[in-house]
Amino acid sequence: MVKIIYDKGIPFIDINGERFDPAAFRSFRPRPDNVLLASRAGIELMQILVSGLPCTLQVPYSMYGGVWMGDGVYDFTAFDNQFAMFRRYAPNAYFNVMLQLDVCPWFAQQHPDEDTDSYHHISELALNEDWKRSAADYLKAFITYAEEKYGDRIWGYSIAAGLSNEWFDDSLIDKNFDRENTRLTKLWRDAIGKPDAKVPTVASLDTGCDLRKPDSDEYRYLELATNQISNLICYFAAEAQKVLQHQKLFGLFYGYAITSGPLVYWNTNGYEQVWRSPDIDMLYSPAAYHENRFLSGVSSYQYTVDSIRLNGKLYLHENDHRTDLARFPLENGTILKDCYNSFEEWREVFRRELCNVMQKQAAFWWFDFFGGYYSAPEYAEELKLETELFHKMAQGERESNAEIAVFIDPISLMCVRQHTRLAHELSMNATDELLRCGAPFELYNLSDLPKLDVSRYKMFVFLNAYLLTDEMRSWIKDHLQGKTKVFAHASAMWNGKDFSAEHLSEMCGMHIALRESSESASVYQDAHYRFSKEVQPLLQVEDESAEPLAYFEDGAVSCARKGEYVYTCIPQSPWQLWRDIAKEAGVHIWDENGGGTSICSQFVGAYTTLREDCELHMKEDGIYREMFHDQTYECRDGVLKYTVPKGTTMLFVKEK
């Protein structure tokens, strides 16, 4: 029996009564050297990927090969060989086995007149009953075999399909895919009652008002496509549990709402159904990409991460960062470009990812992508140091001390036209600025709000609540009295018939009007900011009784406070503005100077992105031990001072 338990706020994987700290390892190229390296570092939980298909880079996901040879035909030799290698070089490890369920060549050959590209067109294949049945049979047969032969060493199973094995759907973006006569198109036409309706394309979906109405045909197409994927995942999970009977953990990668990818067109915004499924225990995601991995950036997540635990699941944070050792050609000659320039650069970013994982009471997953990323002695030493620190910190107590709750509505993301970049600015860019405001926050789906103990928070931020229902509006007014409530951009504008500035004004208690100018350039103190592209609707505050906080460059008000409500037209408002709004709300600010932080009751993590002379505003004076460098610092009069190079990650624990 395997289960997830929390003890004093810290998660553990309980395997037959024995607890394991959730530090895990995986690789697309597991070999004796990297498996042994992870084992020697103290990692006892590992993943085995079973796949006979190529990845996005057109090299195999696994060099061992697949198992699924035909409808009801399986050859487990490749799995047996891989398992034997892992067991030899990590004899004390337990394993999470991931199965890729995408269409294999044999199925495509048997269905030459159908679209069988599940890797790119998963929403269409979700309606292919032959594939679904065959894939479910394979999943159950594999689990049955693995449990009978290796069940005493397996702690979980995972399923993967779709683009990047993360259930992304590339149908809309694939210009060569003819969707005119697909199952999904027929289902959509039947649903809207228009047998001759023109199939939406990226071009048509990016035409018109920048906010798509939820009663439009194209919105219903996106909604239908995303529901097919979430339904499919729940179907496979339920089939797997017919064998597992909830005796092992079950998980997958699925449900990014904060990412640089095409959020609107990946058709994954229906993830809440999956997250609520009683058949799923774990959700995995790589750490946020691009600027979030730079020394000058802030580490972040691709999930509304705090919703995962609220739904009773364990979040597994994958660190697939490309070290400077990753600059070698893959089997087809491809060389990855997004590699760090030095060990020191990678080390500091990885340390802050570790702080984020612990802050969010999550699991830590080292991903040696294509092998060899940690093969130098200094990397092996750092891997061991961080794993030992993860184990040591698991012996304490850990609870959130966040006083800010931030909400993203995945359904409202389908209202946004991708070309505007609103989906990124409402989620990724806004949370990046919030991460610099100097106070921890919790990140939820909008639908989670009524489930929360709202007494814990002083400030509530609604980044993209475009489709705020009348019930939720009333709930906010009734239950969040005395709390600061921040609404961004067009949140609360939908009135059931149209997007209305009057509807937003009523919610915020101040007059907010459509802006005649398309220029969004704004300023707060010395910080200048704007939308990256022209966006409509663009709004401004026109209320003499409201307190202006920020201005458009032409003098109109872009952010204002009135009573308990704050409205900001531009969600990626600078961290200085978020800091001051939070401070006015009574939130404790730990870092006044825009550095990244990871803070909970157990520790204060900070990384110096903007300056070398640093100050942290602690709640208690005393001696603090910095865990990465094993040095002590004294906090006097609520201030802890230290000087380190920019980019350095620090982890402070108060000594008893």
C-alpha positions in Angstrom: 0.0 0.0 0.0 1.4 3.4 -1.0 -0.1 6.7 0.1 0.8 10.4 0.5 0.9 11.6 4.1 1.6 15.0 5.6 3.3 15.2 9.0 3.7 18.7 10.5 3.0 20.2 7.1 5.7 18.1 5.3 4.8 15.5 2.6 6.1 12.0 2.6 5.5 8.9 0.3 4.5 6.1 2.6 5.4 2.7 1.2 4.0 -0.1 3.3 4.4 1.9 6.4 7.9 3.2 5.6 8.2 7.0 4.9 10.3 8.4 2.1 11.0 12.1 1.5 9.7 12.8 -2.0 13.0 13.5 -3.7 13.0 11.7 -7.1 15.1 11.1 -10.2 14.4 10.4 -13.8 16.1 10.6 -17.2 15.3 9.9 -20.9 18.7 8.3 -21.0 19.0 6.3 -17.7 22.4 4.5 -17.6 24.4 2.9 -14.9 26.4 6.2 -14.3 23.5 8.6 -13.7 21.4 6.0 -11.8 24.3 5.2 -9.6 25.0 8.9 -9.1 21.4 9.6 -8.0 21.4 6.6 -5.7 24.7 7.6 -4.0 23.2 11.1 -3.5 20.5 9.5 -1.3 17.6 9.5 -3.8 15.5 6.4 -3.3 12.5 7.3 -5.5 13.0 7.0 -9.3 11.0 6.9 -12.5 11.1 4.5 -15.4 9.7 5.7 -18.7 8.4 3.0 -21.1 8.1 4.3 -24.7 8.9 3.1 -28.2 8.2 6.4 -29.8 10.2 9.5 -30.7 10.0 12.8 -28.7 9.6 16.3 -30.1 13.3 16.5 -30.9 12.9 13.4 -33.1 15.1 11.1 -31.0 13.6 8.2 -28.9 12.1 9.0 -25.6 13.7 5.7 -24.4 16.6 3.8 -25.9 15.1 0.6 -24.4 12.1 0.6 -26.7 8.4 -0.1 -26.2 6.2 -2.9 -25.1 2.9 -2.3 -26.9 3.3 -4.3 -30.2 -0.3 -4.7 -31.3 -3.9 -4.8 -30.1 -3.6 -7.0 -27.1 0.0 -7.9 -28.0 2.8 -7.0 -25.6 6.4 -7.8 -25.3 7.7 -6.8 -21.9 11.4 -7.6 -22.6 12.3 -3.9 -23.0 10.7 -3.1 -19.6 12.4 -6.1 -18.0 15.8 -5.0 -19.3 15.4 -1.4 -18.1 14.1 -2.5 -14.7 17.0 -4.8 -14.3 19.5 -2.0 -14.9 17.8 0.3 -12.4 17.7 -2.4 -9.8 21.4 -3.2 -10.2 22.6 0.3 -9.8 19.9 1.6 -7.4 19.1 -1.6 -5.4 17.3 0.3 -2.6 15.1 2.4 -4.9 11.4 2.3 -5.5 9.9 3.2 -8.9 7.2 5.2 -10.6 6.6 3.7 -14.0 5.4 6.0 -16.7 3.7 4.6 -19.8 3.3 6.5 -23.1 -0.1 5.8 -24.5 0.3 7.5 -27.9 -0.6 5.7 -31.1 2.0 3.2 -32.2 3.0 2.6 -35.8 1.0 -0.7 -35.9 -2.2 1.1 -35.0 -1.6 3.7 -37.7 -1.0 1.0 -40.3 -4.3 -0.7 -39.4 -6.2 2.6 -39.8 -4.7 4.2 -42.9 -7.8 6.4 -43.7 -8.0 8.0 -40.2 -6.0 10.6 -38.4 -3.9 8.6 -35.9 -1.4 11.3 -34.8 -2.3 11.4 -31.1 1.0 13.1 -30.3 -0.2 16.3 -32.1 -3.9 15.8 -32.3 -4.9 14.3 -28.9 -8.3 16.0 -28.8 -9.3 14.2 -32.0 -7.9 10.8 -30.9 -9.9 11.2 -27.7 -12.9 10.4 -29.8 -11.4 7.3 -31.4 -13.0 4.5 -29.5 -10.7 1.8 -31.0 -7.6 3.5 -29.8 -9.0 4.4 -26.4 -10.0 0.8 -25.8 -6.7 -0.6 -27.0 -4.7 1.9 -25.0 -6.8 1.2 -21.9 -6.3 -2.6 -22.4 -2.5 -2.0 -22.7 -2.4 0.2 -19.6 -4.2 -2.5 -17.5 -2.2 -5.4 -18.9 1.1 -3.5 -18.2 0.1 -2.7 -14.6 -1.0 -6.3 -14.1 2.4 -7.6 -15.3 4.4 -5.1 -13.4 2.6 -5.6 -10.2 2.9 -9.4 -10.4 6.7 -9.3 -11.2 7.9 -6.1 -9.5 5.1 -4.8 -7.4 7.1 -4.8 -4.2 9.5 -2.1 -5.7 6.9 0.1 -7.5 5.4 3.1 -5.7 3.4 4.6 -8.6 2.3 4.7 -12.2 2.0 7.6 -14.6 0.4 8.1 -18.0 1.7 10.3 -20.9 0.3 11.2 -24.3 0.0 14.2 -26.6 2.6 16.8 -27.4 5.7 16.5 -25.1 3.9 13.7 -23.2 2.0 16.5 -21.4 -1.4 16.1 -23.1 -1.0 19.3 -25.2 -3.0 19.4 -28.4 -1.3 20.8 -31.5 -4.3 20.5 -33.8 -5.1 24.2 -34.1 -1.4 25.1 -34.7 -0.7 22.3 -37.2 -1.3 24.0 -40.6 -1.1 20.6 -42.4 -4.0 19.1 -40.4 -7.3 19.0 -42.2 -10.0 19.3 -39.5 -12.9 19.6 -41.9 -14.1 16.0 -41.6 -12.9 15.0 -38.1 -14.9 13.5 -35.3 -14.3 16.7 -33.2 -15.6 18.9 -36.0 -18.8 16.8 -36.4 -19.3 16.8 -32.6 -18.9 20.6 -32.5 -21.3 21.2 -35.4 -23.9 19.0 -33.8 -23.5 20.9 -30.5 -24.0 24.3 -32.0 -26.7 23.1 -34.4 -24.8 24.3 -37.6 -23.9 21.4 -39.9 -22.1 23.7 -42.3 -20.2 25.8 -39.7 -16.7 26.8 -40.8 -14.1 25.1 -38.7 -12.1 27.6 -36.6 -8.5 28.2 -37.5 -5.7 30.1 -35.7 -6.3 33.0 -38.1 -10.1 33.1 -37.4 -9.6 32.6 -33.7 -7.2 35.6 -33.6 -9.7 37.9 -35.4 -12.1 40.3 -33.8 -12.4 41.7 -30.3 -9.5 40.7 -28.1 -11.9 39.1 -25.6 -13.8 36.1 -27.1 -17.4 35.8 -25.8 -18.2 32.6 -24.0 -21.4 32.1 -26.0 -19.6 32.3 -29.4 -19.2 29.3 -31.6 -15.4 29.5 -31.5 -15.3 29.5 -27.7 -17.5 26.4 -27.7 -15.1 24.8 -30.1 -12.2 25.4 -27.7 -14.3 24.3 -24.8 -15.3 21.1 -26.5 -11.7 20.3 -27.5 -10.3 20.9 -24.0 -13.1 18.8 -22.5 -12.2 15.8 -24.7 -8.7 15.7 -23.3 -9.7 16.0 -19.7 -12.4 13.4 -20.2 -9.8 11.1 -21.8 -7.4 11.4 -18.9 -10.1 10.7 -16.4 -11.1 7.6 -18.5 -7.6 6.2 -18.5 -7.2 6.9 -14.8 -10.4 5.1 -14.0 -9.4 2.1 -16.1 -6.0 2.0 -14.4 -7.7 2.0 -11.0 -9.6 -1.2 -12.0 -6.3 -2.9 -11.5 -4.6 -0.7 -8.9 -7.5 -0.4 -6.6 -5.8 2.7 -5.2 -2.9 0.7 -3.7 -0.3 2.6 -5.7 -0.1 6.3 -6.6 -1.1 7.5 -10.0 -0.1 10.7 -11.8 0.7 12.7 -14.9 1.9 16.0 -16.4 -1.2 18.1 -17.1 -2.8 21.6 -16.5 -0.4 24.4 -17.0 -1.9 27.9 -16.6 1.3 29.9 -16.3 3.6 29.3 -19.2 5.1 30.9 -22.3 3.5 28.3 -24.6 0.2 28.8 -26.6 -2.1 28.5 -23.6 -5.2 29.3 -25.6 -4.6 26.7 -28.3 -3.1 23.8 -26.4 -6.6 22.8 -25.2 -5.6 22.0 -21.7 -7.7 24.6 -19.8 -10.2 22.0 -18.7 -7.7 20.6 -16.2 -9.8 21.2 -13.1 -11.8 18.1 -13.9 -8.6 16.0 -13.8 -7.3 17.7 -10.7 -10.6 16.8 -8.9 -10.5 13.2 -10.0 -10.3 10.7 -7.1 -8.3 8.4 -9.4 -5.3 10.7 -9.6 -2.9 11.3 -6.8 0.0 13.3 -8.3 0.6 16.1 -10.8 4.0 16.9 -12.3 5.3 19.9 -14.0 8.7 21.3 -15.1 9.8 24.5 -13.3 8.8 27.7 -15.2 11.0 28.4 -18.3 12.7 31.3 -20.0 13.3 34.4 -17.8 12.4 32.4 -14.7 15.6 30.3 -15.1 17.9 33.3 -15.4 20.0 34.5 -12.5 18.3 37.8 -12.9 14.8 36.3 -12.9 12.5 34.7 -10.3 11.9 31.0 -10.1 8.2 30.1 -10.6 5.7 27.4 -11.5 3.5 26.5 -14.5 0.6 25.4 -12.3 -1.8 27.2 -10.0 0.4 25.2 -7.6 -1.5 25.6 -4.3 -4.7 24.3 -5.9 -3.0 20.9 -6.2 -2.7 20.2 -2.5 -6.2 21.8 -1.9 -7.5 19.1 -4.2 -5.7 16.4 -2.2 -2.9 15.8 -4.7 0.9 15.9 -4.4 2.7 18.4 -6.6 6.0 17.1 -8.2 8.3 19.9 -9.3 10.6 18.8 -12.1 13.9 20.4 -12.6 14.9 19.8 -16.2 17.4 22.7 -16.4 20.1 22.2 -19.0 23.5 22.5 -17.3 26.6 23.6 -19.1 27.4 19.9 -19.6 24.4 19.5 -21.8 26.0 21.0 -24.9 26.5 17.7 -26.7 24.8 16.3 -29.8 21.9 14.0 -29.4 21.5 10.9 -31.6 20.3 12.9 -34.5 22.9 15.7 -34.1 20.6 18.2 -32.4 22.4 20.3 -29.8 20.3 22.0 -27.1 20.9 25.8 -26.9 19.3 26.8 -23.6 22.1 25.6 -21.4 23.7 27.5 -18.5 27.2 29.0 -19.0 28.7 27.7 -15.8 28.2 25.4 -12.9 27.8 28.3 -10.5 25.0 29.8 -12.6 23.1 26.5 -12.6 23.7 25.9 -8.9 22.1 29.1 -7.7 19.0 28.7 -9.9 18.7 25.0 -8.7 19.0 26.1 -5.1 16.1 28.5 -5.4 14.0 25.8 -7.1 14.7 23.7 -4.0 13.5 26.5 -1.8 10.3 26.8 -3.9 9.6 23.1 -3.6 9.9 23.1 0.1 7.9 26.3 0.5 5.0 24.7 -1.5 5.2 21.4 0.5 5.9 19.6 -2.8 8.1 16.8 -4.2 11.5 17.4 -5.8 12.3 15.7 -9.1 15.8 15.8 -10.6 15.6 15.3 -14.4 18.8 14.3 -16.1 17.1 15.0 -19.5 19.3 13.2 -22.1 21.9 12.0 -19.6 25.3 13.4 -18.6 24.0 16.7 -17.2 25.4 16.0 -13.7 28.4 13.9 -14.6 31.1 16.3 -13.4 32.2 16.0 -9.7 30.9 19.4 -8.7 27.4 18.5 -10.0 27.4 15.2 -8.1 28.5 17.0 -5.0 25.7 19.6 -5.3 23.1 16.9 -6.0 24.1 15.2 -2.8 24.1 18.5 -0.8 20.6 19.5 -1.9 19.2 16.0 -1.4 20.7 15.9 2.1 19.3 19.3 2.9 15.9 18.3 1.6 16.0 15.3 3.9 17.2 17.4 6.9 14.5 20.0 6.4 11.9 17.3 6.2 12.5 16.6 9.9 11.1 20.0 10.9 7.7 21.6 10.7 6.4 23.6 7.8 3.2 25.6 7.2 2.3 28.4 4.8 2.4 31.9 6.2 1.2 33.5 3.1 -1.2 36.5 3.6 -1.9 36.9 -0.1 -4.1 34.7 -2.3 -3.8 35.0 -6.1 -6.4 33.5 -8.5 -6.2 32.5 -12.1 -9.3 31.2 -13.9 -8.3 28.6 -16.5 -11.7 28.7 -18.2 -11.4 32.5 -18.7 -8.2 31.9 -20.6 -10.4 30.6 -23.5 -11.8 34.1 -23.8 -8.4 35.5 -24.7 -7.0 35.7 -28.3 -3.6 34.2 -28.3 -1.9 37.0 -30.5 -2.6 39.6 -27.8 -0.2 37.8 -25.4 -2.8 38.5 -22.7 -2.7 34.9 -21.6 1.0 35.3 -20.7 0.7 38.8 -19.2 -2.3 37.8 -17.1 -0.6 34.8 -15.7 3.2 34.4 -16.1 4.2 38.1 -16.2 1.9 39.1 -13.4 3.0 36.3 -11.1 6.6 37.1 -11.8 6.1 40.7 -10.6 4.1 39.4 -7.6 7.0 37.0 -6.8 9.2 40.2 -6.3 6.7 42.0 -4.0 8.5 40.7 -0.9 5.8 38.6 0.6 4.8 34.9 -0.1 1.5 34.3 -1.8 -0.6 31.2 -2.6 -1.8 30.6 -6.2 -5.2 29.0 -6.8 -7.8 28.4 -9.4 -10.7 30.8 -9.1 -13.1 28.0 -8.4 -11.1 27.2 -5.2 -12.1 30.5 -3.5 -15.1 29.2 -1.5 -13.1 26.2 -0.2 -10.4 28.4 1.5 -10.1 29.6 5.0 -10.2 33.2 4.0 -9.3 34.4 7.5 -5.7 33.5 6.7 -5.3 36.2 4.0 -5.3 40.0 4.0 -5.2 40.4 0.2 -7.0 38.7 -2.7 -5.8 39.2 -6.3 -8.0 38.3 -9.3 -5.8 38.3 -12.4 -8.2 37.1 -15.1 -11.6 36.5 -13.6 -13.3 37.5 -16.9 -16.2 35.1 -16.4 -16.9 35.9 -12.7 -20.3 34.5 -12.1 -23.0 36.3 -10.1 -22.7 33.7 -7.4 -19.0 34.3 -7.1 -19.4 38.1 -7.1 -21.9 37.8 -4.2 -19.6 35.4 -2.4 -16.7 37.8 -2.6 -18.8 40.7 -1.3 -20.3 38.6 1.5 -17.2 36.7 2.7 -14.2 39.0 2.0 -15.4 42.0 3.9 -12.5 43.8 5.5 -10.0 42.3 3.0 -8.2 44.1 0.2 -9.5 42.8 -3.1 -7.5 43.6 -6.3 -9.1 43.1 -9.8 -7.0 43.2 -12.9 -7.7 44.2 -16.5 -11.2 43.0 -17.5 -12.0 40.8 -14.5 -15.7 40.8 -13.7 -16.6 42.4 -17.0 -18.8 39.6 -18.4 -22.5 40.3 -17.5 -24.0 37.2 -19.3 -24.5 39.0 -22.6 -21.4 41.1 -23.2 -18.2 42.4 -21.6 -19.3 45.6 -19.8 -17.2 48.2 -18.0 -20.3 49.0 -15.9 -20.3 45.4 -14.6 -16.7 45.8 -13.6 -17.4 49.2 -12.0 -20.2 47.7 -9.9 -17.9 45.0 -8.6 -15.1 47.4 -7.6 -17.3 50.2 -6.3 -15.5 52.7 -8.5 -16.3 54.1 -12.0 -14.1 52.3 -14.6 -14.5 53.3 -18.2 -13.3 52.1 -21.6 -10.2 54.0 -22.6 -10.4 55.8 -26.0 -6.6 55.7 -26.5 -5.0 52.3 -27.3 -1.7 53.4 -25.5 -1.2 51.4 -22.3 2.2 52.9 -21.2 1.9 53.5 -17.5 4.1 54.6 -14.6 4.3 53.9 -10.9 7.0 55.8 -9.1 10.0 55.2 -11.3 8.7 52.0 -12.9 7.4 52.1 -16.4 5.2 49.3 -17.8 2.7 48.5 -20.5 1.0 45.7 -22.4 3.4 44.2 -25.0 0.8 44.7 -27.7 -2.3 46.8 -28.2 -5.2 45.3 -26.2 -8.9 45.9 -26.3 -10.7 46.5 -24.1 -8.3 48.9 -22.4 -9.8 50.6 -19.4 -9.1 53.5 -17.0 -10.4 54.7 -13.7 -12.6 57.8 -13.9 -13.7 58.3 -10.3 -12.8 61.4 -8.3 -13.5 59.6 -5.0 -11.0 56.9 -5.8 -7.3 57.2 -4.7 -5.1 57.2 -7.8 -2.1 54.8 -7.5 -0.6 54.7 -11.0 -1.1 56.7 -14.2 -1.1 56.3 -17.9 1.6 58.5 -19.5 -1.2 60.8 -20.7 -2.3 61.4 -17.1 -5.3 59.1 -17.0 -5.5 56.8 -14.0 -4.5 53.1 -14.7 -4.7 51.9 -11.1 -6.7 53.2 -8.1 -7.9 52.2 -4.7 -11.4 52.8 -3.3 -12.3 51.4 0.1 -11.3 47.7 0.1 -11.0 47.5 -3.7 -8.0 48.1 -5.9 -8.3 48.1 -9.7 -5.3 47.8 -12.0 -5.8 48.0 -15.8 -2.5 46.2 -16.5 -2.0 42.9 -14.6 1.8 42.8 -15.0 2.0 45.8 -12.7 5.5 46.4 -11.4 6.5 44.7 -8.2 6.8 48.1 -6.4 3.1 48.6 -6.9 2.2 45.1 -5.7 4.5 45.6 -2.7 2.8 48.8 -1.7 -0.7 47.5 -2.2 0.2 44.5 0.0 1.8 46.7 2.6 -1.3 48.9 2.8 -3.4 45.7 3.2 -1.3 44.9 6.3 0.8 42.2 4.7 4.3 41.7 6.2 6.9 42.6 3.6 10.1 40.5 4.0 12.1 42.0 1.1 11.5 45.7 0.2 13.9 45.7 -2.8 12.4 43.3 -5.4 14.4 40.2 -4.7 12.9 36.8 -5.2 11.7 35.0 -2.0 10.5 31.6 -0.9 9.1 31.9 2.6 7.1 29.7 5.0 7.0 29.1 8.7 10.1 26.9 8.6 12.5 29.2 6.7 13.1 32.3 4.7 14.6 31.8 1.2 15.9 34.7 -0.8 17.8 35.2 -3.9 19.5 38.5 -4.8 18.4 39.4 -8.3 18.7 43.2 -8.2 21.4 44.1 -5.6 24.3 42.8 -3.6 23.6 44.6 -0.3 20.5 42.9 1.0 18.1 43.3 3.9 15.4 41.0 5.0 12.7 42.1 7.4 12.3 39.2 9.8 9.4 38.8 12.3 11.8 37.7 15.1 15.2 38.9 16.1 17.9 36.3 16.8 20.5 34.1 15.1 19.7 32.6 11.7 21.7 29.9 10.1 22.1 30.1 6.3 21.8 26.4 5.2 23.6 26.4 1.9 26.8 28.0 3.2 26.5 27.0 6.9 27.0 30.5 8.2 25.2 32.4 10.9 23.7 35.9 10.7 22.1 38.1 13.4 18.8 39.8 13.0 18.5 43.0 15.0 15.5 45.3 15.3 13.7 43.1 12.7 16.4 43.5 10.0 18.9 40.8 8.8 21.6 42.3 6.6 24.0 40.4 4.3 26.1 41.1 1.2 26.5 38.5 -1.6 27.0 38.6 -5.4 23.8 39.0 -7.4 22.1 35.8 -8.1 23.1 34.1 -4.8 20.4 31.9 -3.2 20.2 32.0 0.6 18.2 29.9 3.0 17.8 31.1 6.5 16.5 29.1 9.5 16.2 30.6 12.9 18.3 28.8 15.5 16.5 27.8 18.7 
